[in-house]
């Protein structure tokens, strides 16, 4: 989305009656974003649908477990891995929700991963204004509310040759920060009669009171699309129609929902009624993800589930919540006054952003900006968000998510589907001197399966808007799209500037046992870890660094904290790291070891003393001295006792027979 179209919209206050509803302000903002994107993105005509490539990627959805497989995925919104986590971060947030609810907001207790194949149809409006291709493979994003598209401006697209499609939009921050290097997305899966809801609107209770209505059923503002869409056999008369006056059908291919295979066997054709297929979902229970069973309830037993935790958890720190003015108050039911436990609560000034008045920026240790379970803590920390995403990915079958930062399934990565589009230069790096590129823009699917604009840092002649792109993965130049393309010209051969890591032209060695102990060596270790899919090179580099500061220091390679720190200093793309931050972290992990000798020259005793460097503690020295004294005393008495027990033997030259005769 162009910067001018990035509208910060308020957090949705979703009604309990709708699992994926969004408030009017959110809808208006998203409609504005979609329209702005349509008017601002480069104009690119889709090739004929039959010629488009099939794209395979994973989409994610937060939902009620009981709804899995009950309804086809159409007229629905899904997300990328990071996108669904951003959504969940607000679902579990306490503020603005009913304190007496019996479950998480909107009944959500599960996250699913679904493999989707996409092949969008051609877009050609009135044979004049070519439609825009977003991220090379997708159409515009549509917000669905009860199965009804709230984006009125998209009706004309459905009604022409496009038919139905899979749309996309970059997800907003919502205060859950995630770097541009790892973008997040929302997707829309177009379905039958997209302009009408599944059920008649407005929804009413038994007394006739209105519970909820969609934005396009607002008769006060002369919007009367309130009827249910009906079925394909009996569609409502107000359903959108195509050029042949037939109701718009679903973009889900016939028999396109594969309930037996994770990867759907059927490929979409790119026709107006066959834009996508999807496979059998993989799911994870939210209680398992956040490890709610590790919390104690009812006097020390493990909590059973969210409801048990809510009513009976033992931890008094979780029986607190932020009030509207930012003060922390006791979490009690307004109905019966009973205390309850909070899964997550955040300071109101941090809901939209972690900057400004958000206490996250306050360096005082006694200032809190969030309360909750460990999984949700650190919402304003990029590293914490990264860990959260990777843990969710691992729980949903991404085997290398927590050990190699891979948050896209290996099947999707191996497909290596091209991002290049004939007749478009959107993913083609700019060339100068007829032979060299300027380091971008490239496109990569390594972050979500979606083609994402990226650049190579440290390249010469980078475009002025390069900062708006993500940072390319280290192996971008070996991708089939770019392996024969001109390489960027690097501003230097210093690894700390990034570029030469991509072109393999850096000065110095990437051997962790010999690399220079400075910012350049650290950058070389980033690439080495990426290549080996392991943090071992970084741990070795850390050990060498602390030993250079003090020969008696070491970093324990099997220590979990050390492994976590080392893992945080590399990603799949170049990180700009202040070497002072690395050195501080490494020295903080150092433990001291030294060799000491006892009084016996043959014996040496090696002791490893954990903790902060700086020498042995007095009690440790005392214990060692007492041990030495006890050992020496034991040796003395052993020698004395042995002498008393010795038997006098005959001289060597004495005849043994004489000895026997004498004895007789």
C-alpha positions in Angstrom: 0.0 0.0 0.0 1.5 3.4 -0.9 2.5 5.5 2.2 -0.2 8.0 1.4 -2.8 5.2 1.7 -1.6 3.9 5.1 -4.5 5.0 7.3 -4.3 4.3 11.0 -7.7 3.1 12.1 -9.0 2.4 15.6 -9.1 -1.0 17.2 -12.4 -2.8 16.3 -15.0 -3.3 19.0 -16.5 -6.4 17.7 -20.1 -7.5 18.7 -20.4 -10.9 20.3 -22.9 -12.0 17.7 -20.4 -12.0 14.8 -17.1 -13.8 14.8 -15.3 -11.6 12.3 -17.3 -8.4 12.4 -15.5 -5.0 12.3 -16.7 -1.7 13.5 -17.8 1.1 11.2 -14.7 3.1 11.6 -12.5 0.1 10.8 -14.6 -0.6 7.7 -14.5 3.0 6.5 -10.8 3.1 7.0 -10.3 -0.2 5.1 -12.6 0.9 2.3 -10.5 4.0 2.0 -7.3 2.0 2.0 -8.6 -0.3 -0.7 -9.9 2.6 -2.9 -6.7 4.6 -2.3 -4.6 1.6 -3.3 -6.7 1.1 -6.4 -6.1 4.7 -7.4 -2.5 4.9 -6.4 -0.8 1.6 -7.3 0.9 1.2 -10.7 -1.6 0.3 -13.4 -1.0 -3.3 -14.5 -3.3 -5.3 -16.6 -3.8 -9.0 -15.6 -2.9 -11.4 -18.3 -5.6 -13.7 -19.5 -6.8 -15.8 -16.6 -5.8 -19.0 -18.4 -2.2 -17.7 -18.6 -1.8 -16.7 -15.0 0.4 -18.9 -12.8 -0.9 -21.0 -9.9 0.4 -19.6 -6.6 0.4 -21.8 -3.5 0.6 -20.3 0.0 -0.7 -20.8 3.5 -3.5 -18.7 4.9 -4.5 -18.5 8.6 -7.7 -17.9 10.5 -8.7 -17.5 14.1 -12.0 -19.1 14.8 -14.1 -21.3 17.0 -13.0 -25.0 16.9 -16.6 -26.1 16.4 -16.8 -24.1 13.1 -13.9 -25.9 11.4 -15.1 -27.5 8.2 -18.7 -26.5 8.8 -18.8 -23.9 6.1 -16.8 -23.4 2.9 -14.2 -20.7 2.9 -15.9 -18.1 0.7 -16.9 -14.5 1.3 -14.3 -14.7 4.1 -11.2 -12.9 5.4 -8.1 -14.8 6.3 -4.5 -13.7 7.1 -0.9 -14.5 6.9 0.9 -16.0 9.9 1.9 -12.6 11.3 -1.4 -11.1 10.3 -3.5 -13.6 12.3 -1.3 -13.0 15.3 -1.9 -9.3 15.2 -5.6 -10.0 15.1 -5.4 -12.4 18.0 -3.4 -9.8 20.0 -6.6 -7.7 20.1 -9.0 -10.6 20.5 -7.4 -11.6 23.8 -7.0 -8.0 25.0 -9.2 -7.3 28.0 -10.0 -3.7 27.4 -13.4 -3.0 25.8 -14.7 -6.5 26.3 -17.4 -8.0 28.5 -15.9 -8.9 31.9 -18.5 -11.6 32.4 -17.9 -13.4 29.1 -17.6 -17.2 29.3 -15.0 -17.5 26.6 -12.5 -15.5 24.5 -14.0 -12.8 22.4 -16.3 -14.0 19.5 -15.8 -17.6 20.7 -12.3 -17.9 19.2 -10.3 -20.7 20.7 -8.4 -22.1 17.7 -6.1 -21.0 14.9 -6.0 -22.9 11.6 -3.5 -23.0 8.7 -5.0 -23.8 5.3 -3.0 -24.4 2.1 -4.6 -22.3 -0.7 -3.9 -22.4 -4.4 -4.7 -19.1 -6.2 -5.0 -18.3 -9.9 -6.9 -15.1 -10.3 -8.9 -14.2 -13.4 -8.2 -11.4 -15.8 -9.3 -7.9 -14.8 -10.4 -5.5 -17.6 -12.9 -2.9 -16.7 -14.9 -1.5 -19.6 -11.9 -2.5 -21.8 -10.4 0.9 -20.8 -9.0 1.3 -17.3 -6.9 -1.8 -16.7 -7.2 -3.1 -13.2 -4.3 -3.2 -10.8 -2.4 -6.4 -9.8 -1.5 -6.3 -6.2 1.7 -8.1 -5.1 1.7 -9.6 -8.6 -0.9 -12.3 -8.0 -3.9 -10.7 -6.2 -6.9 -8.4 -6.7 -8.1 -5.7 -4.3 -9.0 -6.6 -0.7 -12.6 -6.8 0.2 -13.9 -6.7 3.8 -16.6 -9.2 4.4 -19.2 -8.8 7.1 -21.6 -11.7 7.5 -20.5 -12.7 4.0 -21.3 -9.2 2.6 -18.7 -7.1 1.0 -18.7 -3.7 2.6 -16.6 -2.1 -0.2 -19.3 -0.7 -2.4 -16.8 0.6 -4.9 -15.9 -3.1 -5.8 -19.3 -3.9 -7.0 -18.4 -2.7 -10.5 -15.4 -5.1 -10.6 -17.6 -8.1 -9.7 -20.1 -7.1 -12.3 -17.7 -7.0 -15.2 -15.4 -9.7 -16.6 -13.5 -10.2 -13.4 -16.1 -12.4 -11.7 -14.6 -13.4 -8.4 -11.1 -13.3 -7.1 -8.7 -13.5 -4.1 -7.8 -10.1 -2.7 -5.0 -8.9 -0.5 -4.1 -6.0 1.8 -1.1 -5.3 4.1 -2.3 -5.5 7.7 -2.1 -2.4 9.9 0.0 -2.2 13.0 -2.7 -2.2 15.7 0.1 -1.6 18.2 1.5 -5.1 17.7 4.7 -4.0 16.0 6.3 -6.1 13.4 9.2 -4.9 11.2 8.8 -4.3 7.5 11.2 -7.0 6.8 8.5 -9.5 7.9 5.2 -8.0 6.5 1.8 -9.3 7.4 -1.3 -9.5 5.2 -5.0 -10.0 5.1 -6.7 -12.0 2.3 -10.3 -12.0 1.0 -11.9 -15.0 -0.7 -14.7 -13.9 -2.9 -17.9 -15.9 -2.9 -21.4 -16.2 -4.3 -23.5 -13.0 -4.3 -20.9 -10.9 -2.5 -23.1 -7.8 -2.0 -25.6 -9.5 0.3 -25.2 -11.0 3.7 -25.7 -14.7 4.7 -28.6 -13.8 7.0 -31.3 -11.1 6.8 -30.3 -7.9 8.5 -30.5 -6.5 11.1 -30.1 -9.3 13.6 -32.7 -9.0 16.4 -33.2 -10.7 19.7 -36.4 -12.4 20.8 -37.9 -9.0 21.9 -37.2 -7.5 18.5 -34.4 -5.3 19.7 -31.6 -4.8 17.1 -28.4 -6.6 18.0 -26.4 -5.9 14.9 -26.6 -4.8 11.3 -24.1 -4.6 8.5 -23.0 -1.2 7.0 -24.8 -1.8 3.8 -28.1 -2.4 5.6 -28.6 1.1 7.0 -31.9 2.4 5.9 -31.4 5.6 7.7 -28.7 6.4 5.2 -30.7 4.9 2.3 -28.8 1.6 2.2 -31.1 -1.3 2.0 -29.1 -4.3 1.0 -30.5 -6.2 3.9 -31.9 -9.4 2.3 -30.0 -12.7 2.7 -28.2 -13.8 -0.5 -30.1 -17.1 -0.8 -28.5 -20.0 -2.6 -27.1 -20.5 -6.1 -30.3 -22.3 -7.0 -32.5 -19.5 -5.6 -30.5 -16.3 -5.4 -32.1 -13.1 -4.1 -33.1 -10.7 -6.8 -30.6 -8.0 -5.5 -27.6 -10.2 -6.0 -24.9 -8.7 -8.2 -25.0 -9.9 -11.8 -22.3 -10.4 -14.4 -22.4 -9.1 -17.9 -24.8 -11.9 -18.9 -27.2 -10.9 -16.1 -26.4 -14.0 -14.1 -25.7 -13.8 -10.3 -22.0 -13.6 -9.4 -20.8 -17.0 -8.4 -18.1 -18.0 -6.0 -14.4 -17.9 -6.8 -14.1 -21.3 -5.0 -13.7 -23.9 -7.7 -16.2 -26.7 -7.9 -14.9 -29.5 -5.6 -12.2 -27.1 -4.6 -12.4 -27.7 -0.9 -10.2 -30.8 -0.4 -11.0 -32.3 3.0 -8.5 -35.2 2.6 -5.2 -33.5 1.7 -3.3 -30.6 3.3 -2.3 -29.5 -0.2 -5.4 -29.4 -2.4 -5.1 -31.8 -5.4 -7.1 -29.6 -7.7 -5.6 -26.5 -9.3 -7.7 -23.4 -10.0 -8.2 -22.5 -13.7 -8.2 -18.7 -13.5 -11.8 -18.6 -14.7 -14.3 -16.3 -13.0 -15.8 -19.2 -11.0 -12.5 -21.0 -10.3 -10.0 -18.6 -8.7 -8.9 -20.7 -5.7 -8.9 -24.1 -4.0 -7.9 -25.1 -0.5 -6.9 -28.1 1.5 -7.4 -29.8 4.9 -6.7 -27.4 7.7 -4.1 -27.9 10.4 -5.1 -26.4 13.8 -3.8 -25.5 17.2 -5.8 -24.9 20.4 -5.1 -21.4 21.8 -5.0 -22.8 25.4 -2.1 -25.1 24.2 -0.4 -22.2 22.4 -0.3 -19.9 25.4 0.4 -22.9 27.8 -2.6 -22.0 30.0 -2.2 -25.5 31.7 1.1 -24.2 33.2 -0.8 -21.7 35.2 -2.0 -22.9 38.7 -5.7 -22.9 39.6 -7.7 -23.7 42.7 -4.7 -23.9 45.1 -2.0 -25.4 43.0 -3.5 -27.7 40.4 -2.9 -27.1 36.6 -5.6 -24.9 35.0 -7.8 -27.0 32.7 -8.7 -24.4 30.1 -9.5 -20.7 29.6 -12.7 -20.7 31.6 -11.0 -22.4 34.5 -8.1 -20.0 34.4 -10.5 -17.0 34.2 -12.4 -18.0 37.3 -9.8 -19.8 39.4 -6.2 -18.9 38.7 -4.0 -18.5 41.7 -1.6 -15.8 40.5 -2.6 -12.4 42.2 -0.6 -10.5 39.5 -3.1 -11.7 36.9 -6.1 -10.5 38.8 -5.4 -6.9 37.7 -6.4 -4.9 34.7 -5.7 -1.4 33.2 -8.5 1.1 33.6 -9.4 3.7 30.9 -7.2 6.3 32.5 -4.2 3.9 32.5 -4.2 3.0 36.2 -4.0 -0.6 37.3 -7.1 -1.8 39.2 -8.4 -5.1 40.5 -10.1 -7.3 37.9 -13.6 -7.9 39.4 -16.9 -8.7 37.8 -19.3 -5.7 37.8 -22.1 -8.1 38.3 -21.2 -10.1 41.3 -17.9 -8.5 42.4 -15.9 -11.7 42.1 -12.3 -11.4 41.0 -11.2 -12.9 37.6 -7.9 -13.5 35.9 -6.7 -11.7 32.8 -5.1 -13.3 29.8 -3.8 -10.0 28.6 -4.3 -6.3 29.4 -2.4 -3.4 28.0 -2.1 0.3 28.9 -4.7 2.3 26.8 -2.0 4.6 25.4 -0.3 1.5 23.9 -3.3 0.0 22.1 -2.8 1.9 18.9 0.9 2.5 19.1 3.9 1.7 21.2 5.2 5.3 20.8 3.8 8.6 22.1 2.5 8.4 25.6 2.8 4.6 25.8 4.7 3.7 29.0 6.7 1.1 27.1 9.1 4.0 26.4 9.5 4.7 30.2 12.9 3.3 31.3 11.8 3.1 35.0 11.7 -0.6 36.1 8.5 -0.1 38.2 6.5 1.2 35.3 4.2 -1.5 33.7 2.5 -1.2 30.3 1.0 -4.7 30.1 -0.3 -7.5 32.3 -0.9 -11.1 31.2 0.4 -14.6 30.3 4.0 -14.9 29.3 3.1 -15.7 25.7 1.5 -12.3 25.1 4.0 -10.2 27.0 6.4 -7.9 25.1 3.8 -6.7 22.6 6.0 -3.6 21.9 9.1 -5.7 21.3 10.1 -6.7 17.8 12.0 -9.7 19.1 9.1 -10.8 21.3 6.7 -10.5 18.4 9.1 -12.5 16.3 9.2 -15.3 18.9 5.4 -15.3 19.2 5.0 -15.7 15.4 7.6 -18.4 15.3 6.0 -20.3 18.1 2.6 -20.2 16.5 4.1 -21.3 13.2 5.8 -24.2 14.8 2.6 -25.3 16.5 0.9 -25.3 13.1 3.5 -27.5 11.4 6.3 -25.1 10.3 9.1 -27.4 11.4 11.9 -24.8 11.1 10.1 -21.8 12.5 11.8 -21.8 15.9 15.3 -22.9 14.8 15.8 -21.2 11.5 13.3 -18.2 11.4 11.4 -19.9 8.6 7.8 -18.8 8.9 6.8 -20.1 5.4 6.2 -23.8 4.9 9.1 -25.5 3.1 6.7 -26.8 0.4 5.8 -23.2 -0.5 9.5 -22.2 -0.5 10.5 -25.2 -2.7 7.8 -24.3 -5.3 9.9 -21.1 -5.9 7.0 -19.6 -7.9 8.1 -16.6 -9.9 7.2 -13.1 -8.9 8.0 -11.7 -12.3 5.1 -10.6 -14.5 5.4 -10.2 -18.3 5.0 -6.6 -19.2 5.7 -5.3 -15.7 8.8 -4.1 -14.0 7.4 -4.1 -10.5 9.7 -6.9 -9.3 12.6 -6.1 -11.6 15.7 -4.2 -10.1 16.6 -1.0 -11.8 19.7 -1.2 -14.0 22.5 1.4 -14.5 25.6 1.3 -16.6 23.7 -1.3 -18.7 25.1 -4.1 -16.4 24.6 -3.4 -12.7 21.5 -3.1 -10.6 20.8 -0.6 -7.8 19.9 -3.2 -5.2 16.2 -3.3 -5.9 13.4 -3.6 -6.1 13.4 -7.3 -5.9 10.4 -9.5 -4.8 10.5 -12.4 -2.4 7.9 -14.9 -1.1 10.1 -15.9 1.9 8.1 -14.0 4.5 4.5 -15.0 3.8 4.3 -16.7 0.4 3.3 -13.3 -1.0 5.6 -11.4 -3.4 7.0 -8.6 -1.2 9.1 -5.7 -2.5 12.6 -5.8 -1.0 16.0 -4.2 -1.4 19.6 -5.1 -0.7 21.1 -2.7 1.9 24.4 -1.1 1.2 24.0 -1.0 -2.6 25.0 2.1 -4.5 22.3 4.3 -6.1 19.5 2.9 -4.0 16.2 4.6 -4.8 15.1 7.2 -2.4 12.0 5.2 -1.4 14.1 2.0 -0.6 13.3 2.4 3.1 9.7 1.7 2.3 10.6 -1.8 1.1 11.6 -4.7 3.2 15.1 -6.1 3.4 15.7 -9.0 1.0 16.5 -12.5 2.3 20.2 -13.4 1.9 19.6 -15.9 -0.9 17.5 -13.5 -3.1 20.2 -13.4 -5.9 20.2 -17.2 -6.2 16.4 -17.4 -6.7 15.4 -18.5 -10.2 14.0 -15.0 -10.8 17.3 -13.3 -10.3 20.2 -15.8 -10.7 20.9 -14.5 -14.2 20.2 -10.8 -13.4 22.8 -8.2 -13.0 24.2 -8.0 -9.4 24.1 -4.8 -7.3 27.2 -2.7 -6.9 28.1 -2.6 -3.2 29.3 0.6 -1.6 32.1 -1.3 0.1 33.3 -4.8 1.0 32.5 -4.3 4.7 30.1 -7.0 5.9 28.5 -4.6 8.4 27.1 -2.6 5.5 25.2 -5.6 4.2 25.5 -5.6 0.5 28.6 -7.8 0.1 26.9 -10.6 2.1 24.5 -10.9 -0.8 27.2 -10.8 -3.5 29.7 -12.9 -1.5 32.4 -10.3 -1.9 33.0 -9.3 1.7 36.5 -8.9 3.2 37.3 -11.3 6.0 36.4 -14.8 6.8 33.1 -16.2 8.0 34.9 -18.9 10.0 33.5 -18.3 13.5 36.8 -19.4 15.0 38.7 -16.8 13.0 36.3 -14.0 12.1 37.2 -10.5 13.2 35.7 -9.6 16.6 33.9 -6.5 15.4 30.8 -5.4 13.6 32.0 -6.9 10.3 32.6 -10.3 11.9 29.2 -10.2 13.5 27.6 -9.5 10.1 29.5 -12.4 8.6 28.1 -14.6 11.4 24.5 -13.6 10.5 25.0 -14.9 6.9 26.8 -18.0 8.3 23.9 -18.8 10.6 21.4 -18.3 7.7 23.5 -20.6 5.5 23.8 -23.4 8.1 20.2 -22.8 9.5 21.8 -22.9 13.0 22.9 -20.5 15.8 26.1 -22.5 16.4 28.4 -20.1 14.5 27.0 -17.1 16.5 27.6 -19.0 19.8 31.2 -19.8 18.8 31.7 -16.1 17.9 30.3 -15.1 21.3 32.6 -17.4 23.1 35.6 -16.0 21.3 34.5 -12.5 22.0 34.1 -12.9 25.8 37.4 -14.8 25.9 39.1 -11.8 24.3 37.8 -9.6 27.1 38.9 -12.1 29.8 40.7 -15.4 29.1 38.8 -16.9 32.0 35.4 -16.2 30.5 33.2 -18.5 28.4 29.6 -18.7 27.2 27.9 -22.0 27.9 26.7 -23.2 24.5 23.9 -25.4 25.9 22.5 -22.6 28.1 19.0 -21.7 27.0 19.5 -18.0 27.6 22.7 -18.1 25.5 21.0 -20.0 22.7 18.1 -17.5 22.7 20.4 -14.5 22.6 22.5 -16.0 19.8 19.3 -16.8 17.8 18.2 -13.2 18.2 21.3 -11.8 16.5 20.5 -13.3 13.0 17.5 -13.6 10.7 17.0 -14.7 7.1 18.0 -11.2 6.0 20.6 -8.6 7.0 20.1 -7.0 10.4 21.7 -3.7 11.3 23.1 -4.4 14.8 25.0 -2.0 17.1 28.1 -4.0 18.1 27.9 -2.4 21.5 24.5 -4.2 22.0 26.1 -7.5 21.0 29.0 -7.1 23.3 26.8 -6.1 26.2 24.6 -9.2 25.6 27.6 -11.5 25.3 29.4 -10.2 28.4 26.1 -10.6 30.3 26.1 -14.3 29.4 29.7 -15.0 30.3 30.6 -17.3 33.1 34.1 -17.7 34.6 36.2 -20.8 34.7 39.8 -21.2 36.1 42.3 -24.0 36.9 43.6 -24.2 40.5 46.2 -26.7 41.9 46.2 -28.7 45.1 49.3 -29.4 47.3 50.0 -32.6 45.3 51.9 -31.8 42.1 50.3 -34.8 40.3 46.7 -33.7 41.0 44.9 -30.7 39.5 41.3 -29.7 40.2 39.3 -27.7 37.7 36.3 -25.7 38.9 33.8 -23.8 36.8 32.1 -21.0 38.7 28.8 -19.9 37.2 27.4 -16.5 37.5 28.7 -13.0 36.6 32.4 -12.8 35.9 34.6 -11.4 38.7 36.0 -14.2 40.9 34.9 -16.9 43.3 32.5 -16.1 46.1 34.0 -16.3 49.7 31.8 -19.3 50.7 33.0 -21.2 47.6 36.7 -20.6 48.6 35.9 -21.8 52.2 34.3 -25.0 51.0 37.3 -25.7 48.7 39.8 -25.1 51.6 37.9 -27.4 54.0 37.8 -30.1 51.3 41.6 -29.9 50.8 42.2 -30.1 54.6 39.9 -33.1 55.0 41.6 -34.8 52.0 45.1 -34.3 53.5 44.0 -35.6 56.9 42.5 -38.7 55.4 45.7 -39.4 53.4 47.9 -39.0 56.6 45.8 -41.5 58.6 45.7 -43.9 55.7 49.5 -44.0 55.5 50.0 -44.5 59.2 47.4 -47.3 59.3 49.0 -49.0 56.4 52.5 -49.1 58.0 51.1 -50.8 61.1 49.6 -53.6 59.0 52.7 -54.4 57.0 54.2 -58.1 57.3 58.0 -58.5 57.4 59.1 -60.5 54.4 62.3 -62.6 54.1 65.4 -61.2 52.4 65.3 -61.9 48.7 68.3 -64.3 48.9 66.8 -66.5 51.7 65.7 -70.0 50.7 62.0 -70.5 50.8 62.4 -74.1 52.0 64.4 -72.9 55.1 61.7 -70.6 56.0 59.1 -73.4 55.8 61.4 -75.7 58.0 61.8 -73.0 60.6 58.1 -72.5 60.7 57.5 -76.2 61.3 
